[in-house]
Amino acid sequence: MTSFPGGEARRPTMADVAERAGVSRTLVSFILDGKPRASEETTRRVLAIADEIGYRRDAAARVLAQGRSRTLGVLMDVQQMFEAELVTAIYPAARKLGYEVLLSANLQDQPESDFVDSLLSHRCGSLILLGPSSTQDYLVGLSQRVPVVTVGRRLPGLAKTPGLLGTVRTNDTKGMRMAVDYLVSLGHRDIHHVDGGDEPGSADRRRAYRAAMRAHGLDDKITVIPGAHNERAGAAAARQMLQAPSLPTAVLAGNDRCALGLLDVFTREGVDIPGQVSLIGYDDSRLSDNPRIDLTTIHQDAATIGVRSVEMAVEFLERARTEPDDVVLEPQLVVRSTTAAPRR
C-alpha cells in the first residue's frame, strides 16, 4: 500500500501514475505495455514514478481490456530436475515477448486435468505442458479450447489433428541410438535398458534401444527392465541386476534421475563404475555434471526447448501460427566418467 495526500493508504492505480507524471492514463498504459508512443524522457519518468509508488499492472484488467490473455499457463512435475530447468528458461522467454507465466505443479496423486482446469480458471491464454501424461485424445480436445504446447512428448498423427496443438521435443530415437552406438564402440555387448515405464518419452526410448541393439546384431542381448523416471526405480533395477548370476557391462537408464538411483546402489554394493558397469543417463540435468557424479548422458537443450515452447505458445495465441506443429531438436552425447571400455 502507498500513502497518498490526506493520509489515505491504498493500492496505487494507473490514474495515480498519470497524475504524478502529468500525462494521460492512455499514455501510461502504452508505456507500461511497451508501445512506442512516448519520448524516452517521458517513458523513463513514468516508469520511475510507477516504481516509486509501487504500481503494478493488474493482469486480469489487462485481459479484459485487450480481449485476450497475456498469461501462459505452465504445468510441471516439481520432482523432475529437467523440468525445473525448462521453467528457468521459460520465464525470461515469456517476459521478452511481453507475457507473464502462471506455474502449476502436476502432482501424481491427482488427475492432471485438475491442474489444467486450474490454469484455465486463471484466464491463461495458452498452455505449455511439460511432460504431460494425459491421453492424446484429451490433449486434442483441450487444444480446441485453448492453444496447447506439449514438451518432451511425441504425438503421432499430430499434423492431422484439429485445434491449436504443438510439440517441442528432443529426437529421443536418435538420442538412444547415439548412446547404444557409443557403448558398442567401446566394446560393450551386454547392455541393459532401465526404461521409464509409461512416463512421457519412455516408449520411444524403449523402442529406440531395441532397434539400436538389433542394428548391431545384439538381438539376444536385449534386456529391458521396467522402471520409472526417478531414483527409486533406478535403485530397484540395480538390486534386481545384483541378484542375477552376472551383471551387464553397461546400463542405459531412462533418465538421469533413474541413473542416479542405479549409481547409488551399485557403488554402495562395491560395484566399480565404470570398471565393472558403464552407466549412461538421459537429459543432462544440472546434477549430472556434479564432480562427484560426473554422469555420461544424452543432452537435451533445456534452454532452447523452453524458448521454442514459449514462442510456439505465443504464436498460437496471436494467430501467427494456425496449424499443429512438431519441433524436434537434436540430442548430444556428453561423455563423462561413468563409461569406459569393458574389462576383458
Helices and strands as residue ranges (DSSP letters): E 2-4, E 8-10, H 14-21, H 25-32, H 40-53, H 59-66, E 71-76, H 81-96, E 100-105, H 112-121, E 126-130, H 136-143, E 148-151, G 158-160, E 165-170, H 172-186, E 191-194, H 202-215, G 219-221, E 223-225, H 231-242, E 250-253, H 256-268, E 278-283, G 286-289, E 296-299, H 302-317, E 325-329, E 332-334
